[in-house]
Amino acid sequence: MVVKFQGAFPYHKHDDTDDFFLVLEGEMIMDIEGQAPEVVRAGELYIVPKGVTHRPRAEAECKVLLIEPKGEPNTGDPATAAPKPRL
C-alpha cells in the first residue's frame, strides 16, 4: 500500500512480520527504540525486523510504499490500528 504522511506515527511493533518501507518521495525518519534515529530518503528501503518497537515520522509530507501481509494492522494490534482509507 502507498501512504503519504507528515508527523509521527505512534511507537508500535509487529510480532509476526517484518515491516518494509520504501520511500517514494521526500524523506522519513525511522525511530527504533534504544537506537539513534535514521533518515530514509527517496529510493531507499528500510526494514524493521518483527518484534522491534519502531515509529516512522516525517517533518514534511512524504510518500512511502509499505509492504506487509494483507490484513496486518498498521500498529501490529487491531485495537490501536489507524484507519486505512482507500483512495
Secondary structure by P-SEA (a helix, b strand, c coil): cbbbbcccccbbbbccbbbbbbbccbbbbbbcccccbbbbcccbbbbbcccccbbbbbccbbbbbbbcccccccccccccccccccc
